[in-house]
Amino acid sequence: MDEGISTMKQRIGRNIIAYICAIFIISPLLRSQPKEPEEKQKYSFKAISFSRIPGLEEIYFGEDKDMLRLPSRNFSREMKYEGTIPTIFYGKKLNPEGIEEFYPVASTVVPKSLKNVIFVFLATSRKEALTGRRFQVLHIDSDQAKFPGGGRHFLNLTGSDVSATIGKQNVLIPARSSNTFLPDAKSVSDGRLPVQIHAKQGTDWRLLSSTRWSMDTRVNTLIFIFEDPVRKRISLRGITNRIGAPPPPEEEETEEE
């Protein structure tokens, strides 16, 4: 009987040793299994910043940390992105040892369906900036910048409806939508037209801008309507695209405070 017990103990011992060996052999193999590749995307883009942040006039993106200059009056040159999702933008600084380091300042997820994109950079609020997120990045399909000369394409990025009265023509731009104004022949011949733009707040319409616009058919203009996180109000910004000859002088604009 003692011999049977001894034999059983030996078998159990061998099984335990075999199990332990199997763990040591299999575990590294499991850890060494290749990870699924990160999802990537490819697109072209131009960028503009509606906010200047000292030290972040130039930012970086992509695995190679390509440099992007952030102009404030017109779009940057076209650039290419090929990398992981989301797209992350970085600032650059020197650490205490004097070595350059990159740190994230903004990110955005570009829909896979978009292959040509316009990025609009807005400064975040002071509270949000403390988290390290310095820019809010809006992405827009570049095709929206293609429309006839003399026209204005409104991009309403806010949660409020906006109405524009241009001469005798009215244009409604619903919240988070867009609409295009194209001048008729009489408007073009009249030259500069009075313009008033209102935003809907509850049941009232609040004046955002009162100005005059040229109907020059050699240029077109993208009008961005956005919620400025610093000024905490709806703001307007126009970007003129040259179609033929150089654009006319900038149009004067007054905003109601």
C-alpha positions in Angstrom: 0.0 0.0 0.0 2.9 2.3 0.8 4.4 1.6 -2.6 1.0 2.6 -4.2 0.9 5.9 -2.3 4.5 6.6 -3.3 3.8 5.9 -6.9 0.8 8.2 -6.9 2.8 11.0 -5.3 5.5 10.6 -7.9 2.9 10.9 -10.7 1.4 14.0 -9.1 4.8 15.5 -8.7 5.6 14.8 -12.4 2.3 16.4 -13.5 2.9 19.5 -11.4 6.4 19.8 -12.9 5.1 19.4 -16.4 2.4 22.0 -15.8 4.9 24.5 -14.4 7.2 23.9 -17.4 4.3 24.3 -19.8 3.5 27.7 -18.2 7.0 28.9 -18.6 7.1 27.8 -22.2 3.7 29.0 -23.3 3.6 32.4 -21.5 6.4 34.0 -23.6 4.8 32.7 -26.7 1.5 34.3 -25.8 3.2 37.6 -24.9 5.1 37.6 -28.2 1.9 37.3 -30.3 1.9 40.2 -32.7 -0.5 43.0 -31.9 -3.2 44.1 -34.4 -1.8 47.0 -36.4 -3.2 50.4 -35.4 -5.8 51.8 -37.7 -4.5 54.5 -40.0 -5.8 57.0 -42.5 -4.6 59.3 -45.2 -5.8 62.8 -46.3 -4.6 66.2 -47.5 -5.4 69.4 -45.5 -5.0 73.1 -45.2 -5.2 74.9 -41.9 -6.0 78.3 -40.4 -6.0 79.6 -36.8 -8.5 82.1 -35.5 -6.5 82.4 -32.3 -2.9 83.3 -31.7 -1.2 81.4 -28.8 2.3 82.6 -28.0 4.8 79.8 -28.6 2.3 77.8 -30.7 2.5 79.6 -34.0 4.2 76.4 -35.2 2.9 73.0 -34.3 3.7 69.4 -35.3 1.9 66.3 -36.4 2.4 62.8 -37.6 4.9 60.1 -36.7 7.8 62.3 -38.2 6.5 65.4 -36.4 6.1 67.5 -39.6 5.9 71.2 -38.9 2.7 73.1 -39.6 2.7 76.9 -39.5 -0.6 78.3 -38.3 -1.5 81.4 -40.4 -4.3 83.6 -39.1 -5.3 85.5 -42.3 -5.4 82.8 -44.9 -5.0 79.0 -45.2 -1.6 77.3 -44.8 -0.1 75.5 -47.8 -1.6 72.1 -48.5 0.0 69.3 -46.4 -0.4 65.5 -46.3 -1.3 63.3 -43.3 -0.8 59.6 -43.0 -1.0 58.2 -39.6 -3.1 56.9 -36.7 -6.5 57.9 -35.6 -7.1 60.4 -34.1 -4.8 63.1 -35.6 -2.7 64.6 -32.8 -1.0 67.9 -32.9 2.0 68.7 -30.8 3.9 71.7 -29.4 7.6 71.6 -28.8 9.7 72.7 -25.8 13.1 72.2 -24.1 13.1 70.0 -21.0 15.4 70.9 -18.0 18.2 69.0 -19.7 18.0 71.1 -22.8 16.5 68.3 -25.0 13.6 69.0 -27.3 10.3 67.4 -26.3 6.9 67.2 -28.0 3.7 67.4 -26.1 0.1 67.1 -27.3 -1.9 70.4 -27.6 -4.9 69.2 -29.7 -6.5 66.3 -31.5 -9.3 65.6 -33.9 -11.0 62.6 -35.5 -11.3 63.2 -39.3 -14.1 61.0 -40.9 -12.6 58.4 -43.2 -14.8 59.7 -46.1 -12.9 63.0 -46.2 -9.8 63.1 -48.3 -9.3 66.9 -48.5 -9.9 68.8 -45.3 -9.8 72.3 -43.9 -8.7 72.6 -40.2 -9.8 75.6 -38.2 -7.9 76.0 -34.9 -9.6 77.9 -32.1 -8.1 78.6 -28.7 -9.7 76.7 -25.8 -11.0 78.3 -22.7 -8.5 79.1 -19.9 -10.0 76.4 -17.8 -9.6 73.8 -20.5 -6.1 75.0 -21.4 -5.0 73.9 -17.9 -5.6 70.3 -19.0 -3.0 70.7 -21.8 -5.6 71.0 -24.6 -4.7 74.4 -26.1 -6.7 74.2 -29.4 -10.2 73.1 -30.4 -9.8 71.8 -34.0 -12.8 71.9 -36.4 -12.6 70.0 -39.6 -14.5 70.9 -42.8 -14.7 69.3 -46.2 -12.5 71.3 -48.6 -15.1 70.9 -51.4 -17.1 73.5 -49.6 -14.6 76.1 -50.7 -15.5 75.5 -54.3 -18.2 77.9 -55.5 -18.6 80.7 -58.0 -16.9 84.1 -57.8 -18.7 86.8 -55.9 -20.4 84.2 -53.7 -20.2 83.7 -50.0 -20.4 80.2 -48.5 -21.6 80.3 -44.9 -20.4 77.6 -42.5 -22.4 77.7 -39.3 -20.5 75.8 -36.7 -22.7 76.9 -33.8 -25.9 75.6 -32.2 -27.9 78.7 -33.3 -29.6 79.5 -36.5 -28.1 82.5 -38.4 -29.7 84.8 -40.9 -27.9 87.0 -43.4 -29.5 89.9 -45.3 -27.3 90.9 -48.3 -28.8 93.7 -50.2 -32.4 92.5 -50.8 -31.5 88.8 -50.6 -32.0 86.8 -47.5 -30.0 83.6 -46.6 -30.8 81.3 -43.7 -28.0 79.2 -42.3 -29.4 76.6 -39.9 -27.4 75.5 -36.8 -24.5 73.2 -37.7 -25.2 73.6 -41.4 -24.1 75.6 -44.4 -25.6 77.7 -47.2 -24.3 79.6 -50.2 -25.2 83.1 -51.3 -24.6 83.9 -55.0 -25.2 87.5 -56.2 -27.6 88.1 -59.0 -26.6 90.3 -62.0 -28.1 93.5 -60.4 -26.1 92.9 -57.1 -22.9 92.5 -59.1 -23.6 95.8 -61.0 -24.4 97.6 -57.8 -20.9 96.9 -56.4 -21.0 97.1 -52.6 -24.1 95.9 -50.8 -25.3 96.5 -47.2 -25.1 93.3 -45.1 -26.6 92.5 -41.7 -26.1 89.1 -40.0 -28.3 88.0 -37.0 -28.2 84.9 -34.8 -31.3 83.5 -33.2 -31.4 83.4 -29.4 -34.6 81.9 -28.2 -37.3 83.8 -30.0 -35.2 86.8 -30.7 -32.6 87.6 -33.4 -29.4 89.3 -32.2 -27.3 91.5 -34.5 -23.9 89.9 -35.0 -22.5 92.1 -37.8 -23.4 95.2 -39.9 -21.1 95.9 -42.9 -21.0 96.3 -46.7 -19.6 93.6 -49.0 -18.2 93.9 -52.5 -19.7 91.5 -55.2 -16.4 91.1 -57.0 -16.7 88.0 -59.2 -12.9 87.5 -59.2 -13.0 86.1 -55.7 -15.2 84.1 -53.4 -15.3 84.1 -49.6 -15.8 81.4 -46.9 -17.7 82.8 -43.9 -17.1 80.9 -40.7 -19.6 81.3 -37.9 -18.3 79.9 -34.7 -18.5 80.0 -31.0 -15.4 81.8 -29.7 -14.5 79.9 -26.4 -12.4 82.9 -25.2 -14.8 85.7 -26.0 -17.7 83.4 -25.2 -19.8 84.7 -28.1 -20.7 83.9 -31.7 -18.0 85.4 -34.0 -17.6 85.7 -37.8 -14.5 85.2 -39.9 -14.2 85.5 -43.6 -11.5 83.9 -45.8 -11.2 85.3 -49.4 -10.1 82.9 -52.1 -8.6 84.3 -55.3 -10.2 83.0 -58.4 -8.7 85.3 -61.0 -7.1 88.6 -60.3 -5.8 89.7 -56.8 -8.6 90.2 -54.3 -9.9 93.7 -53.5 -9.0 95.5 -50.2 -10.4 93.9 -47.1 -14.0 94.9 -46.3 -14.7 96.9 -43.2 -16.8 95.1 -40.6 -18.4 96.2 -37.4 -19.7 93.9 -34.8 -22.3 94.8 -32.1 -20.9 94.1 -28.6 
